[in-house]
């Protein structure tokens, strides 16, 4: 029904920047929220950033360095990541709360993830 596709991951040196993209496709009535989570091997998935109608929330480790944005016309979200550190190496997942049918509850969707590796 709905798919989220991430792109933009890759290898970057410490202190460098990357911009991740995520686009939702399928039957979409309304996107309530879009955001990014990340998960390193053996660790819990954690919030990176999420944007809703009420505003934007960032995980503490990325505040001041990462910026999330939305393009509603494209059903897309972007994550600008600056001053990257090796500890931020992880698979980054796009997440969205999407209403796919009126009268029904919105659902949570996840992308397949894109690898971000911060290393020299």
BELMOJO-V261121 format. One line per field, one symbol per residue. phi: phi as a letter, one per 20 degrees, with the letter a starting at -180 (. if undefined). psi: psi as a letter, one per 40 degrees, with the letter a starting at -180 (. if undefined). A space follows every 50 residues. Layout:
# BELMOJO-V261121
phi=???
psi=???
This chain:
# BELMOJO-V261121
phi=.ccdcebofrebfgnecbcecbcecoecebdfbcacccbegmdffcfdab ccfeqcccfgfdgnddcdbccffdlcccceddlfdgfefaeddecbeced bfndffcecceencfdcdae
psi=dhihhiieiahiiheaiihiihhhiahhdhhdiiahiihiheiihihdii hadeaihiideehedihiiigddefiiihhhifiideehihhhiiihhhe hieiiiihiiieihhhhhi.
